[in-house]
Amino acid sequence: MVRVSRPRCSRLFYAVLVGSVFTHLPLRPVQAAQWYTGSLVSPSGAKSHAGDLGVEPYYTYSQPVGSFASNGTSHPLHPRQQSFSNSTLWKYGITDDISIQAHTVVSYGWKHAASHSHGPQFGDFPVDFIWRFLHPDPRRFIPDLNLFAGVVMPTGAYSRLRTTQDGTGTGAYVFRMAITSQSTYTLPGHHALRLRVWNWWRRALTSARLHDATTYGTSAGFHGTGRPGMSGQTGFSLEYGLNQRWVLAMDLARDWGNGSHVKGWNAAGTRINKISAASTDWQIAPAVEYNWNPRWGIIAGAAVYYAGHNTGIKVAPQFAVNAVF
């Protein structure tokens, strides 16, 4: 059994790390036009021009290799829950500073000697507005700042499931918002370096009506309600331009989530009122980008969930194509 110590990092970690790096590097405002696809995890800001349509399909295979207990120690996991998903981001520039984006997710899950999805399953559907409220000024080291605000629509299956593999939603409307920062610099040798920092926050607006087997862990005969707990993500990414076409990318992020609240009665008529355990995880996602031109690019890499509490240890290889029309 491998033991992983509980990480003592916090948001201060990002400030100290990023601050120390950029304090000791001879940074200059970026001069050359670097082409980017965008890192695997970091959210991008509003489109640069009104009328631009961005489409970015991601293809991900998720392979769990263990689980983290409440004290942060790791344990092997058998059988292993596996999934393959297509996650496509659609973004349209309404004005030069305001965009709307939507996110479609279709997945298929299976577990050895257990069960599998009854065909591809459509997940919950987020729609966000993005407002760029501060324009960047590289010569004065002023970053691009964006505010996200939107709602996740409960379009994924969550109740009366034939198998738990069919569960892809929460059944609740969830408000979410984020603030993102993006700045670009030129390092010695005229290599571009782009930094993104972001913070997501989500809170359920409604509760879900639950019956029988659901994504909240209930079984046949249950009826009641469920409400997702608050959740969020904080992270930063670095993208280093080897040349105009090739870019090395890396994300580091921390996810957190409060437990879901389930109330109701089980098949025996016993009253249920419980809140599941909160969870956290840390992920790192190295990747390589290649860009044919400023509007077409591809990225490939893997997200590795290497620490946490009450969550899985996962490796998720993925690739995406980014296109702007």
Backbone bond lengths (Angstrom), bond angles and torsions (degrees), N, CA, C in turn:
res aa  C-N    CA-C-N  psi(-1)  N-CA   C-N-CA  omega(-1)  CA-C   N-CA-C  phi
1 M - - - 1.466 - - 1.525 109.15 -
2 V 1.303 116.18 128.04 1.452 121.23 178.63 1.515 108.89 -92.04
3 R 1.298 116.63 137.33 1.455 120.91 179.20 1.523 109.16 -110.36
4 V 1.323 114.87 133.74 1.446 121.38 179.30 1.507 107.84 -117.57
5 S 1.321 117.32 124.58 1.455 121.26 -179.03 1.518 109.42 -71.55
6 R 1.300 114.94 146.42 1.462 120.34 179.80 1.522 109.40 -66.37
7 P 1.362 117.86 126.75 1.448 119.74 179.84 1.513 110.92 -67.73
8 R 1.351 115.93 137.73 1.454 120.79 -179.87 1.527 110.99 -102.38
9 C 1.348 116.21 11.86 1.453 120.10 -179.97 1.518 109.97 -72.81
10 S 1.302 116.51 158.02 1.457 123.17 175.09 1.510 107.72 -147.57
11 R 1.307 115.43 -166.83 1.459 117.48 179.73 1.523 111.51 -62.54
12 L 1.334 116.81 -26.16 1.455 119.96 176.43 1.517 110.68 -59.90
13 F 1.355 116.86 -30.80 1.456 121.60 179.27 1.521 110.56 -56.69
14 Y 1.337 116.33 -43.79 1.457 120.07 -178.03 1.529 110.49 -64.86
15 A 1.326 116.09 -44.45 1.455 119.46 -178.12 1.520 111.42 -63.04
16 V 1.346 116.72 -43.93 1.462 120.67 -178.86 1.522 110.78 -66.16
17 L 1.343 116.20 -47.19 1.461 120.29 -177.49 1.515 111.92 -63.63
18 V 1.342 115.87 -53.61 1.452 119.46 -177.85 1.522 111.17 -64.08
19 G 1.336 116.07 -40.79 1.453 119.64 179.82 1.508 112.73 -62.41
20 S 1.343 117.07 -43.39 1.462 120.25 -178.86 1.517 111.46 -66.62
21 V 1.336 116.78 -38.18 1.465 119.98 -179.66 1.516 111.15 -64.49
22 F 1.332 116.26 -49.18 1.449 119.66 -173.45 1.530 112.74 -80.42
23 T 1.329 117.58 -13.74 1.450 120.07 175.78 1.519 111.28 -75.38
24 H 1.341 116.69 -34.09 1.462 120.80 -174.07 1.517 113.66 -98.91
25 L 1.335 118.80 -1.97 1.467 120.78 177.09 1.523 109.51 -99.43
26 P 1.347 117.21 139.08 1.463 120.55 179.00 1.521 110.74 -77.14
27 L 1.332 116.41 74.98 1.459 121.43 -175.90 1.513 110.78 -77.82
28 R 1.351 114.59 146.56 1.456 121.71 173.02 1.514 107.68 -133.18
29 P 1.311 118.66 153.79 1.461 118.82 174.84 1.516 110.47 -55.84
30 V 1.349 116.17 143.48 1.445 120.00 -176.29 1.531 110.35 -65.64
31 Q 1.358 116.90 140.43 1.449 121.78 -178.58 1.528 111.19 -113.62
32 A 1.348 117.38 -47.41 1.457 120.33 -177.87 1.523 110.30 -77.21
33 A 1.335 115.67 153.76 1.463 121.21 178.35 1.522 108.63 -84.21
34 Q 1.322 116.57 97.93 1.465 121.70 179.12 1.514 109.74 -84.40
35 W 1.338 117.03 140.83 1.461 121.46 176.64 1.515 109.27 -97.52
36 Y 1.347 116.73 135.28 1.457 122.60 -178.37 1.527 110.77 -129.36
37 T 1.316 115.59 150.52 1.462 122.43 166.41 1.521 110.38 -99.41
38 G 1.316 116.38 -33.87 1.462 121.95 -175.20 1.505 109.80 107.44
39 S 1.312 117.94 143.95 1.463 121.35 -177.60 1.525 110.80 -71.13
40 L 1.338 117.21 173.16 1.457 121.91 -173.70 1.526 113.82 -69.48
41 V 1.325 118.04 -36.20 1.468 121.55 -170.43 1.523 113.00 -107.67
42 S 1.319 118.33 -37.31 1.465 121.17 -171.51 1.524 112.39 -65.39
43 P 1.342 117.75 138.10 1.471 120.66 174.60 1.527 110.35 -77.89
44 S 1.327 116.38 142.47 1.469 120.89 176.79 1.519 109.15 -94.76
45 G 1.321 116.70 157.94 1.452 121.51 -176.35 1.519 112.89 -82.24
46 A 1.327 115.84 -163.58 1.456 121.94 -179.68 1.525 110.11 -64.07
47 K 1.350 116.99 152.78 1.455 120.94 176.35 1.522 109.40 -62.71
48 S 1.335 115.59 150.57 1.465 120.27 -175.27 1.524 113.31 -75.71
49 H 1.349 116.75 -23.84 1.459 119.51 -176.16 1.522 110.22 -135.80
50 A 1.335 115.99 141.55 1.459 120.64 175.48 1.524 109.58 -61.08
51 G 1.332 116.65 138.56 1.450 121.09 -179.95 1.509 115.18 91.28
52 D 1.338 118.59 -11.01 1.469 121.01 177.00 1.528 109.97 -71.87
53 L 1.326 115.55 135.52 1.464 121.84 175.60 1.517 108.68 -117.61
54 G 1.322 116.52 120.71 1.456 121.83 177.05 1.514 111.25 -106.41
55 V 1.321 117.14 133.17 1.458 123.10 177.68 1.524 107.67 -127.88
56 E 1.352 116.46 125.71 1.461 120.40 -177.36 1.528 110.11 -137.60
57 P 1.333 118.17 94.69 1.469 120.89 176.49 1.527 111.35 -83.24
58 Y 1.332 116.74 129.60 1.469 124.20 175.05 1.527 108.84 -105.86
59 Y 1.311 116.17 142.19 1.460 122.17 174.30 1.522 107.57 -124.15
60 T 1.340 116.67 121.52 1.459 121.52 -170.79 1.523 111.07 -132.02
61 Y 1.318 115.65 134.40 1.457 122.16 170.18 1.521 107.46 -111.03
62 S 1.319 117.13 123.24 1.460 121.41 -178.07 1.524 110.04 -105.08
63 Q 1.336 115.65 120.90 1.463 121.89 -178.17 1.531 109.74 -121.57
64 P 1.335 118.58 102.98 1.469 119.64 176.66 1.526 110.85 -72.45
65 V 1.309 115.74 144.25 1.467 120.17 178.69 1.522 111.98 -122.63
66 G 1.322 117.83 -0.33 1.463 121.62 -179.91 1.510 110.20 170.33
67 S 1.321 115.77 -167.02 1.464 120.82 178.94 1.519 109.51 -146.01
68 F 1.336 115.02 153.92 1.463 121.99 175.93 1.518 109.25 -102.98
69 A 1.324 116.47 131.90 1.454 121.71 177.08 1.530 109.93 -80.81
70 S 1.326 116.22 179.57 1.462 120.33 -177.43 1.526 112.97 -64.55
71 N 1.351 117.45 -24.25 1.466 120.19 178.41 1.518 112.95 -94.64
72 G 1.332 117.58 6.56 1.452 120.90 176.39 1.510 115.52 91.21
73 T 1.349 118.24 -4.82 1.459 119.60 178.33 1.523 110.16 -76.59
74 S 1.326 116.32 149.91 1.459 120.76 -176.39 1.523 111.02 -101.61
75 H 1.335 115.29 151.44 1.460 121.82 -179.04 1.523 108.58 -140.86
76 P 1.324 118.02 149.42 1.468 120.22 175.29 1.523 110.47 -65.88
77 L 1.332 115.62 158.04 1.448 120.84 -175.59 1.522 109.58 -129.47
78 H 1.344 116.70 120.47 1.470 122.03 177.46 1.534 108.66 -145.22
79 P 1.338 120.05 135.32 1.467 124.38 -11.30 1.529 111.14 -71.54
80 R 1.316 116.60 165.56 1.450 121.44 -174.27 1.529 111.81 -100.00
81 Q 1.311 114.45 130.97 1.464 120.97 175.95 1.522 109.08 -78.03
82 Q 1.328 118.05 122.98 1.451 122.06 -179.31 1.521 109.86 -123.25
83 S 1.326 115.30 155.53 1.461 118.92 179.66 1.518 110.55 -154.70
84 F 1.315 114.43 155.87 1.465 122.36 172.70 1.516 106.72 -129.16
85 S 1.319 117.32 133.98 1.465 119.41 -175.07 1.521 111.56 -140.28
86 N 1.323 114.08 152.14 1.460 122.99 169.50 1.521 107.04 -114.89
87 S 1.324 115.77 119.22 1.459 121.97 -178.81 1.523 107.56 -121.46
88 T 1.330 117.26 114.10 1.461 120.87 -175.36 1.523 110.98 -115.02
89 L 1.329 115.07 127.99 1.464 121.92 178.23 1.520 109.03 -99.62
90 W 1.348 115.96 127.95 1.454 122.99 178.46 1.528 107.55 -116.30
91 K 1.329 117.16 125.14 1.469 120.28 -177.25 1.532 109.64 -136.88
92 Y 1.353 115.20 132.21 1.462 120.35 -178.13 1.524 109.56 -128.96
93 G 1.347 115.80 133.67 1.455 121.46 178.69 1.513 111.71 -83.76
94 I 1.336 117.40 108.89 1.472 121.85 177.84 1.529 109.45 -74.38
95 T 1.332 116.34 -46.69 1.463 123.65 171.02 1.523 106.99 -131.13
96 D 1.319 116.64 -175.55 1.466 119.43 177.98 1.522 112.09 -68.73
97 D 1.343 118.19 -15.36 1.465 121.08 -176.69 1.526 113.71 -123.92
98 I 1.323 118.78 -5.36 1.463 121.81 -178.78 1.525 108.89 -126.63
99 S 1.320 116.34 128.45 1.461 122.12 178.20 1.521 109.37 -130.45
100 I 1.327 114.97 160.25 1.453 121.90 171.42 1.519 107.74 -121.40
101 Q 1.333 116.32 139.38 1.454 119.12 178.83 1.531 109.75 -134.03
102 A 1.327 114.78 149.85 1.457 122.58 176.09 1.523 107.72 -133.45
103 H 1.336 114.82 156.50 1.459 120.45 -173.24 1.522 108.63 -135.43
104 T 1.330 116.95 115.22 1.459 120.94 177.86 1.526 109.39 -104.91
105 V 1.328 116.54 136.07 1.466 121.97 -178.80 1.520 108.90 -130.65
106 V 1.324 116.10 127.28 1.461 122.72 174.51 1.521 106.95 -126.23
107 S 1.351 117.75 128.28 1.462 120.50 -174.51 1.520 111.40 -137.07
108 Y 1.321 113.75 160.85 1.463 121.44 175.52 1.522 106.94 -137.51
109 G 1.351 116.99 125.98 1.461 121.00 -176.53 1.512 112.25 -121.93
110 W 1.329 115.57 153.34 1.459 120.75 177.28 1.531 109.92 -154.81
111 K 1.322 114.31 157.84 1.459 121.52 177.63 1.528 108.11 -140.49
112 H 1.319 116.36 132.58 1.464 120.98 -175.20 1.524 110.75 -58.95
113 A 1.334 115.79 131.12 1.468 123.42 177.24 1.528 112.55 60.63
114 A 1.320 117.03 20.58 1.466 120.10 179.05 1.528 109.47 -123.53
115 S 1.303 118.17 -86.62 1.454 120.90 -177.72 1.518 109.53 -159.93
116 H 1.333 116.03 176.44 1.451 121.85 178.44 1.523 108.50 -146.08
117 S 1.314 116.17 165.63 1.458 120.78 179.69 1.523 110.39 -66.62
118 H 1.323 115.52 148.66 1.465 120.83 172.99 1.528 108.43 -85.99
119 G 1.315 115.02 70.65 1.455 121.23 -177.67 1.520 111.58 86.39
120 P 1.337 118.06 173.89 1.470 121.71 177.91 1.525 110.94 -59.50
121 Q 1.322 116.24 139.59 1.463 121.89 -176.68 1.532 110.21 -116.44
122 F 1.333 116.21 130.40 1.460 121.96 178.19 1.523 109.21 -82.69
123 G 1.328 117.55 132.54 1.463 121.63 -177.32 1.521 112.62 -91.78
124 D 1.329 116.26 -174.01 1.461 121.60 175.17 1.533 109.80 -63.67
125 F 1.337 116.09 157.55 1.463 121.67 -166.88 1.534 110.48 -123.17
126 P 1.350 118.46 101.62 1.465 120.86 178.50 1.527 111.90 -83.88
127 V 1.322 116.45 140.51 1.462 123.70 172.79 1.520 107.29 -130.19
128 D 1.343 117.12 127.64 1.467 121.61 -175.59 1.515 110.52 -131.74
129 F 1.330 115.13 147.39 1.462 121.89 165.89 1.525 107.91 -101.80
130 I 1.338 115.90 142.09 1.466 121.80 -178.05 1.525 108.11 -124.51
131 W 1.309 116.08 128.55 1.461 121.90 -179.89 1.529 109.23 -120.93
132 R 1.327 116.83 118.23 1.466 120.87 172.80 1.523 107.74 -83.20
133 F 1.331 116.83 104.79 1.461 120.17 -175.34 1.518 113.47 -99.29
134 L 1.334 117.19 -4.04 1.469 120.27 174.51 1.515 108.36 -143.11
135 H 1.334 115.92 123.04 1.455 120.49 178.88 1.527 109.86 -84.45
136 P 1.328 116.78 145.48 1.465 118.96 -178.13 1.527 111.71 -74.68
137 D 1.310 114.66 149.58 1.467 122.61 172.21 1.523 106.98 -133.72
138 P 1.344 117.74 89.86 1.470 120.17 -174.81 1.519 114.01 -57.73
139 R 1.333 117.65 -33.83 1.471 119.30 -178.26 1.521 111.99 -67.00
140 R 1.335 116.89 -26.17 1.468 120.77 177.79 1.529 111.55 -106.65
141 F 1.343 116.20 8.61 1.467 122.77 178.78 1.531 112.19 58.56
142 I 1.330 116.14 36.99 1.458 121.53 175.46 1.522 108.08 -94.34
143 P 1.341 118.90 126.26 1.471 120.78 -175.47 1.524 112.42 -83.14
144 D 1.318 115.34 168.06 1.455 124.00 169.33 1.531 107.20 -81.48
145 L 1.342 118.36 126.00 1.463 122.19 -179.40 1.523 109.69 -119.26
146 N 1.349 116.25 133.50 1.455 122.20 -178.19 1.520 110.50 -130.67
147 L 1.340 115.38 146.41 1.454 122.11 175.37 1.533 108.24 -116.32
148 F 1.332 116.43 126.54 1.464 123.04 176.82 1.530 108.53 -104.59
149 A 1.325 116.92 141.89 1.468 121.80 172.38 1.520 108.08 -152.10
150 G 1.335 116.37 131.01 1.450 119.44 -178.56 1.508 112.68 -169.47
151 V 1.332 115.53 -173.27 1.456 122.86 -177.17 1.524 108.75 -133.43
152 V 1.343 115.40 138.68 1.461 121.60 173.28 1.526 107.70 -92.53
153 M 1.334 116.54 119.01 1.465 121.90 -179.18 1.535 109.72 -83.22
154 P 1.336 118.19 137.74 1.474 121.09 -176.57 1.533 112.18 -82.07
155 T 1.320 116.57 71.77 1.464 121.78 -178.17 1.523 113.15 -95.26
156 G 1.340 118.23 -12.93 1.453 121.38 -179.78 1.523 112.34 -82.05
157 A 1.339 116.80 151.58 1.469 121.21 178.00 1.525 109.74 -66.63
158 Y 1.347 116.83 138.37 1.457 120.36 -177.12 1.530 113.31 -145.13
159 S 1.339 119.31 -19.47 1.459 122.64 -174.53 1.527 110.00 -132.83
160 R 1.371 114.98 155.25 1.467 121.78 -177.45 1.527 110.68 51.84
161 L 1.312 115.99 49.19 1.456 121.86 -177.20 1.528 110.77 -80.02
162 R 1.326 116.50 136.79 1.463 120.06 173.57 1.524 110.85 -69.31
163 T 1.331 116.47 -33.65 1.457 123.71 174.24 1.519 107.91 -148.82
164 T 1.320 117.42 151.27 1.466 119.98 -179.44 1.517 112.00 -62.82
165 Q 1.348 117.93 -20.33 1.463 120.88 177.93 1.530 111.98 -65.73
166 D 1.342 116.77 -21.37 1.464 120.02 179.12 1.518 112.36 -79.93
167 G 1.317 118.46 -11.02 1.458 121.66 -175.99 1.518 112.45 -78.10
168 T 1.333 117.17 117.36 1.466 121.39 -179.27 1.523 112.73 -131.59
169 G 1.345 118.22 4.18 1.458 120.02 -175.82 1.512 113.09 -135.01
170 T 1.325 115.59 178.64 1.466 122.31 179.34 1.526 112.17 -109.55
171 G 1.343 118.11 -18.24 1.452 120.80 -177.20 1.514 113.92 76.26
172 A 1.324 117.72 6.44 1.465 121.62 -177.17 1.523 110.42 -125.11
173 Y 1.336 115.98 147.67 1.458 120.37 169.95 1.528 107.90 -77.22
174 V 1.331 116.19 131.09 1.464 120.92 -175.85 1.526 109.17 -124.40
175 F 1.328 116.28 122.66 1.465 121.11 174.19 1.525 108.66 -81.50
176 R 1.322 115.91 139.31 1.464 118.70 176.32 1.516 109.95 -141.31
177 M 1.313 115.42 149.43 1.454 121.22 177.62 1.524 108.99 -147.18
178 A 1.323 114.79 159.37 1.462 119.73 -178.83 1.519 108.88 -154.28
179 I 1.308 114.97 157.44 1.455 121.84 169.49 1.520 106.83 -125.80
180 T 1.329 116.15 134.85 1.460 120.83 -177.55 1.516 110.05 -129.29
181 S 1.309 114.64 151.05 1.461 122.21 177.69 1.521 108.47 -129.10
182 Q 1.325 116.70 140.45 1.462 121.33 177.25 1.519 109.79 -140.75
183 S 1.326 116.64 130.97 1.461 121.68 176.94 1.519 108.86 -143.38
184 T 1.320 116.97 150.29 1.453 122.57 -176.58 1.520 109.31 -129.20
185 Y 1.341 116.14 140.29 1.449 123.02 -176.66 1.526 110.33 -134.69
186 T 1.328 115.82 163.37 1.453 121.33 174.31 1.521 109.08 -110.76
187 L 1.332 115.88 123.33 1.453 121.87 177.65 1.524 109.97 -91.42
188 P 1.331 118.18 168.59 1.469 119.76 175.79 1.525 111.09 -53.45
189 G 1.313 116.35 141.67 1.454 121.08 -175.93 1.505 112.52 88.23
190 H 1.340 117.11 6.96 1.474 123.63 179.70 1.525 112.05 60.63
191 H 1.343 116.32 39.88 1.457 121.94 173.92 1.526 108.45 -97.36
192 A 1.329 115.82 128.90 1.464 120.76 -179.78 1.524 110.20 -79.61
193 L 1.317 116.76 142.47 1.458 123.52 175.32 1.524 108.15 -130.28
194 R 1.346 116.20 120.91 1.465 120.21 179.22 1.525 109.61 -110.21
195 L 1.312 115.71 132.12 1.461 123.15 -179.74 1.522 109.22 -114.92
196 R 1.336 116.16 130.29 1.455 121.97 171.13 1.528 109.35 -122.26
197 V 1.322 116.51 140.17 1.463 123.14 174.45 1.528 106.85 -131.47
198 W 1.333 117.65 137.59 1.464 119.41 -177.12 1.523 111.34 -147.70
199 N 1.325 114.36 162.04 1.463 121.51 176.40 1.524 108.39 -147.73
200 W 1.343 118.13 115.16 1.460 124.48 175.79 1.528 110.60 -97.24
201 W 1.333 116.38 150.43 1.467 122.54 174.59 1.515 108.15 -143.98
202 R 1.363 118.75 135.79 1.467 122.79 -177.34 1.527 109.93 -134.61
203 R 1.333 115.31 141.00 1.459 120.61 178.18 1.528 108.92 -145.02
204 A 1.335 116.81 132.89 1.457 121.41 -179.22 1.524 110.56 -69.49
205 L 1.326 115.99 137.25 1.459 122.15 177.11 1.523 112.07 -94.55
206 T 1.328 117.41 -25.61 1.458 122.32 -177.58 1.523 109.53 -136.91
207 S 1.322 115.79 169.13 1.463 122.42 172.99 1.528 109.00 -104.14
208 A 1.318 116.29 159.70 1.466 122.08 180.00 1.523 109.77 -103.36
209 R 1.328 116.74 141.40 1.455 122.35 172.79 1.527 108.52 -81.78
210 L 1.322 116.96 125.74 1.453 121.45 -172.75 1.530 111.32 -114.88
211 H 1.327 115.19 138.12 1.461 121.58 175.76 1.532 108.73 -142.05
212 D 1.321 116.25 130.87 1.478 122.67 175.74 1.529 111.13 60.31
213 A 1.347 116.88 -139.57 1.466 120.78 -178.00 1.524 110.08 -74.05
214 T 1.341 116.37 128.07 1.462 121.65 -176.91 1.516 110.52 -137.91
215 T 1.321 115.90 173.47 1.457 121.54 177.11 1.529 111.95 -72.35
216 Y 1.318 117.46 -6.12 1.463 121.60 178.25 1.537 111.46 -92.04
217 G 1.317 117.66 6.93 1.458 121.41 176.38 1.509 114.80 87.58
218 T 1.314 118.70 11.06 1.468 120.56 177.78 1.527 110.05 -82.22
219 S 1.340 115.70 166.18 1.466 120.63 -176.98 1.531 110.49 -125.72
220 A 1.335 116.47 -177.33 1.465 122.25 -176.01 1.526 111.15 -55.15
221 G 1.322 116.68 136.74 1.453 122.19 179.06 1.514 113.94 94.71
222 F 1.335 118.13 -10.89 1.469 119.96 -179.66 1.526 109.81 -78.44
223 H 1.335 116.30 145.15 1.454 121.71 168.31 1.524 108.25 -146.94
224 G 1.337 115.30 137.57 1.459 120.34 -177.14 1.513 110.25 168.01
225 T 1.336 116.37 -147.74 1.466 121.81 -178.27 1.525 110.06 -133.07
226 G 1.331 115.14 157.93 1.455 121.92 175.23 1.513 110.15 -140.40
227 R 1.309 116.17 146.24 1.461 120.74 -179.29 1.528 108.69 -138.59
228 P 1.345 118.25 122.79 1.472 119.70 178.78 1.523 111.46 -64.09
229 G 1.321 116.82 147.27 1.450 121.19 175.39 1.523 111.37 -79.34
230 M 1.322 116.36 164.43 1.461 120.23 176.08 1.526 109.43 -61.95
231 S 1.338 115.58 150.06 1.460 120.11 -179.81 1.519 109.29 -150.67
232 G 1.321 115.75 169.66 1.458 119.34 179.68 1.507 112.22 -173.17
233 Q 1.323 114.73 178.41 1.462 121.32 178.84 1.519 108.97 -150.81
234 T 1.333 116.37 137.61 1.454 123.31 174.85 1.519 108.03 -126.27
235 G 1.334 117.58 137.54 1.452 118.02 -179.17 1.511 113.01 -167.95
236 F 1.326 114.65 175.39 1.459 121.00 172.29 1.518 108.89 -144.04
237 S 1.324 115.42 156.73 1.457 121.09 178.14 1.520 109.76 -134.19
238 L 1.335 115.38 152.31 1.458 123.11 174.43 1.521 108.08 -126.70
239 E 1.335 116.11 135.46 1.465 121.91 175.52 1.530 107.96 -127.50
240 Y 1.330 115.81 118.35 1.467 122.72 -175.04 1.524 109.47 -110.36
241 G 1.333 116.76 120.02 1.447 121.41 -178.23 1.520 112.09 -82.48
242 L 1.330 116.07 112.54 1.468 119.70 173.33 1.524 110.02 -69.34
243 N 1.324 115.33 -42.98 1.456 123.23 169.56 1.523 106.20 -151.68
244 Q 1.320 117.47 -167.03 1.461 118.91 -174.36 1.523 112.85 -64.30
245 R 1.349 118.09 -30.28 1.448 121.91 -175.31 1.533 113.71 -96.08
246 W 1.326 117.28 -37.33 1.473 121.73 -173.37 1.519 110.95 -100.03
247 V 1.357 115.85 133.06 1.465 122.08 -177.90 1.527 109.21 -136.53
248 L 1.335 116.69 137.22 1.460 122.60 170.98 1.529 107.98 -97.27
249 A 1.334 117.04 131.66 1.467 121.02 -176.78 1.518 110.34 -125.54
250 M 1.335 115.52 152.91 1.458 121.51 177.00 1.520 109.44 -153.27
251 D 1.341 116.75 130.25 1.465 122.73 173.47 1.522 109.24 -113.21
252 L 1.320 116.60 144.68 1.455 123.01 169.53 1.518 106.91 -132.00
253 A 1.349 117.52 123.29 1.462 120.16 -173.79 1.522 110.73 -144.02
254 R 1.325 114.83 153.04 1.463 122.39 174.66 1.528 108.41 -120.79
255 D 1.322 116.81 124.15 1.459 122.83 175.15 1.531 109.41 -102.33
256 W 1.323 116.24 146.00 1.464 120.34 175.52 1.535 108.51 -142.04
257 G 1.313 115.58 151.50 1.452 119.87 178.70 1.519 111.33 -154.13
258 N 1.322 116.10 131.09 1.460 120.20 172.65 1.530 109.54 -76.80
259 G 1.304 116.90 158.13 1.454 120.74 -177.50 1.520 113.27 -69.82
260 S 1.341 116.03 151.28 1.459 121.77 176.14 1.537 110.10 -75.64
261 H 1.344 115.95 149.39 1.467 121.90 -179.68 1.520 108.79 -106.67
262 V 1.321 117.24 119.47 1.463 123.05 -178.74 1.531 109.23 -116.63
263 K 1.341 116.22 129.53 1.458 121.37 177.12 1.527 108.82 -133.03
264 G 1.339 116.56 141.69 1.452 119.70 177.96 1.513 111.83 157.66
265 W 1.357 116.41 -154.73 1.456 122.48 -178.10 1.533 108.78 -132.05
266 N 1.334 115.48 138.65 1.462 118.94 177.82 1.530 110.06 -87.02
267 A 1.349 116.44 -175.20 1.468 121.05 -174.56 1.528 112.11 -62.42
268 A 1.337 117.28 -26.97 1.461 120.79 -179.78 1.523 112.86 -85.57
269 G 1.337 117.68 -0.83 1.458 121.43 -179.23 1.511 113.46 85.51
270 T 1.333 117.95 9.44 1.464 121.77 179.12 1.521 110.04 -79.59
271 R 1.334 115.35 135.43 1.461 121.31 179.13 1.519 109.86 -70.60
272 I 1.350 116.73 131.63 1.464 123.16 178.01 1.522 108.56 -116.26
273 N 1.315 116.29 129.50 1.468 122.19 175.51 1.534 107.34 -150.90
274 K 1.326 116.42 94.59 1.459 119.40 -174.03 1.529 111.08 -142.89
275 I 1.323 114.33 154.44 1.462 122.69 175.40 1.526 107.26 -118.48
276 S 1.314 117.08 124.12 1.461 120.35 -178.77 1.527 110.82 -71.10
277 A 1.311 116.21 164.97 1.462 121.61 -175.81 1.525 111.38 -68.50
278 A 1.325 116.27 144.20 1.467 121.27 174.29 1.525 109.76 -69.91
279 S 1.318 116.32 158.79 1.456 120.62 -178.58 1.519 110.95 -139.38
280 T 1.324 115.54 155.85 1.465 122.75 173.25 1.516 108.29 -141.95
281 D 1.318 115.73 156.67 1.463 119.30 170.21 1.517 109.35 -152.55
282 W 1.330 114.83 157.80 1.461 123.73 173.95 1.515 107.78 -117.68
283 Q 1.329 116.32 134.91 1.460 119.97 177.94 1.523 110.65 -132.83
284 I 1.322 114.22 147.39 1.463 121.77 172.90 1.514 106.73 -126.34
285 A 1.333 116.72 139.57 1.461 120.41 -173.21 1.527 110.63 -136.74
286 P 1.339 117.96 87.27 1.467 120.42 174.29 1.523 110.86 -76.96
287 A 1.330 116.93 149.68 1.463 120.54 -177.71 1.519 109.94 -160.11
288 V 1.334 114.84 165.86 1.463 123.45 175.88 1.521 108.34 -124.17
289 E 1.335 116.93 134.50 1.457 122.30 178.60 1.532 109.68 -112.48
290 Y 1.333 115.26 145.01 1.463 121.19 170.19 1.520 107.58 -133.15
291 N 1.326 116.58 131.99 1.458 122.06 -175.96 1.526 110.02 -122.92
292 W 1.342 116.32 123.71 1.454 120.26 177.09 1.530 111.21 -73.77
293 N 1.304 115.89 -33.71 1.461 122.68 179.58 1.525 107.05 -162.74
294 P 1.343 120.08 -177.54 1.468 119.82 -177.27 1.519 114.69 -63.58
295 R 1.343 118.93 -15.35 1.462 121.33 -174.28 1.518 113.97 -112.06
296 W 1.319 119.11 -7.01 1.460 121.21 -179.61 1.520 109.92 -133.67
297 G 1.328 115.80 130.42 1.455 120.18 178.34 1.516 111.42 -158.29
298 I 1.316 116.06 168.71 1.464 122.49 178.50 1.519 108.39 -138.11
299 I 1.316 116.62 147.85 1.461 122.29 177.93 1.519 108.79 -135.50
300 A 1.332 116.85 142.93 1.461 122.36 178.17 1.518 108.83 -140.99
301 G 1.329 116.18 138.69 1.459 120.66 -179.96 1.513 110.20 -177.10
302 A 1.330 116.64 -155.68 1.461 121.32 -179.32 1.523 109.29 -153.67
303 A 1.325 115.42 139.62 1.458 121.86 171.63 1.526 108.04 -95.02
304 V 1.325 116.51 128.50 1.466 122.34 -179.35 1.526 108.05 -118.44
305 Y 1.339 116.07 118.88 1.468 121.72 178.37 1.520 106.70 -92.76
306 Y 1.334 116.18 104.99 1.457 120.49 -165.78 1.524 114.40 -108.11
307 A 1.311 118.74 -6.41 1.465 121.06 179.37 1.517 108.90 -158.96
308 G 1.350 116.76 158.38 1.447 119.43 178.25 1.508 113.01 160.15
309 H 1.339 115.23 -168.32 1.458 122.98 -179.45 1.530 109.03 -142.82
310 N 1.319 116.26 133.31 1.478 122.23 179.73 1.529 111.87 53.09
311 T 1.315 115.92 45.26 1.459 120.76 -179.49 1.518 109.67 -151.69
312 G 1.321 116.45 174.19 1.451 120.65 -177.26 1.519 113.18 -91.56
313 I 1.321 115.44 154.04 1.461 122.56 169.59 1.526 105.99 -92.50
314 K 1.326 116.83 116.23 1.455 119.57 -172.49 1.518 111.53 -130.23
315 V 1.326 114.92 151.19 1.456 123.22 167.83 1.523 106.11 -122.21
316 A 1.323 117.40 125.48 1.466 121.21 -173.83 1.521 110.36 -128.16
317 P 1.347 118.50 86.30 1.473 120.49 173.52 1.527 109.87 -63.16
318 Q 1.337 116.30 143.97 1.459 119.63 -177.70 1.521 111.37 -159.55
319 F 1.314 115.27 157.77 1.461 120.18 172.07 1.516 108.24 -144.81
320 A 1.327 115.78 157.72 1.458 121.14 -178.08 1.507 109.60 -146.77
321 V 1.324 115.59 152.06 1.461 123.37 173.54 1.520 107.32 -114.82
322 N 1.321 115.92 131.15 1.468 121.28 -179.44 1.519 108.88 -112.21
323 A 1.328 116.95 125.53 1.451 122.01 -179.94 1.516 110.30 -133.93
324 V 1.329 116.60 137.95 1.456 122.43 177.36 1.528 108.46 -122.61
325 F 1.339 115.28 127.03 1.469 120.46 -177.72 1.524 110.59 -112.97
